[in-house]
Amino acid sequence: MIVRITLKEILDELKISQHELSRKTGIRQPSINEMCRNQTQRLPLDNLAAICKVLNCEISDILKLEREPTD
């Protein structure tokens, strides 16, 4: 199983830029970019809470548990 971050899709749907989310949450823009590209290895809970508050969503909207593809 892998955890996939769906932040990019949510931002696209809400028409909010990474820069705007950074400004509203106080999270560094490079950190948000890593989340959008699913390249983050560590996601502080306070960052996740700030994102959910600004986007008015639940943690389960941002983090998805998926099965790894099998060959």
C-alpha positions as CSV (number, residue, x, y, z in Angstrom):
1,M,0.0,0.0,0.0
2,I,1.2,3.5,-0.7
3,V,-0.1,6.9,0.5
4,R,-0.9,9.3,-2.3
5,I,-1.3,13.1,-1.7
6,T,-4.0,14.5,-3.8
7,L,-3.3,18.2,-3.0
8,K,-2.5,19.2,-6.6
9,E,-5.9,17.9,-7.8
10,I,-7.7,19.8,-5.0
11,L,-5.8,23.0,-5.7
12,D,-6.7,22.7,-9.4
13,E,-10.3,22.1,-8.7
14,L,-10.5,25.1,-6.3
15,K,-8.4,27.2,-8.7
16,I,-5.9,28.0,-5.9
17,S,-2.2,28.3,-6.6
18,Q,0.5,26.8,-4.6
19,H,1.8,30.3,-3.8
20,E,-1.6,31.3,-2.5
21,L,-1.9,28.2,-0.3
22,S,1.6,28.9,1.0
23,R,0.7,32.5,1.8
24,K,-2.6,31.5,3.6
25,T,-1.1,28.6,5.6
26,G,2.4,29.8,6.3
27,I,3.9,26.7,4.8
28,R,6.9,27.2,2.6
29,Q,6.0,27.0,-1.1
30,P,8.7,24.4,-1.9
31,S,7.1,22.1,0.8
32,I,3.7,22.5,-0.9
33,N,5.3,21.8,-4.3
34,E,6.8,18.6,-2.9
35,M,3.4,17.6,-1.6
36,C,1.8,18.3,-5.0
37,R,4.4,16.1,-6.7
38,N,4.0,13.3,-4.1
39,Q,7.7,13.7,-3.3
40,T,7.4,14.6,0.4
41,Q,8.6,11.9,2.9
42,R,7.3,13.6,6.0
43,L,4.2,15.6,6.5
44,P,3.9,17.5,9.8
45,L,0.4,17.2,11.3
46,D,0.2,20.9,11.9
47,N,0.8,21.6,8.2
48,L,-1.9,19.1,7.3
49,A,-4.3,20.7,9.7
50,A,-3.5,24.2,8.3
51,I,-4.1,23.0,4.7
52,C,-7.4,21.4,5.7
53,K,-8.5,24.5,7.4
54,V,-7.7,26.8,4.4
55,L,-9.2,24.4,1.8
56,N,-12.2,23.5,4.1
57,C,-11.6,19.8,3.6
58,E,-10.9,16.7,5.6
59,I,-7.5,14.9,5.9
60,S,-9.0,11.9,4.0
61,D,-9.6,14.3,1.0
62,I,-5.9,15.0,0.8
63,L,-4.4,11.6,1.7
64,K,-5.4,8.4,-0.2
65,L,-4.2,4.9,0.6
66,E,-3.8,2.9,-2.6
67,R,-2.6,-0.5,-3.5
68,E,0.8,-0.6,-5.2
69,P,0.6,-1.7,-8.9
70,T,1.6,-5.3,-9.5
71,D,3.5,-6.3,-12.6
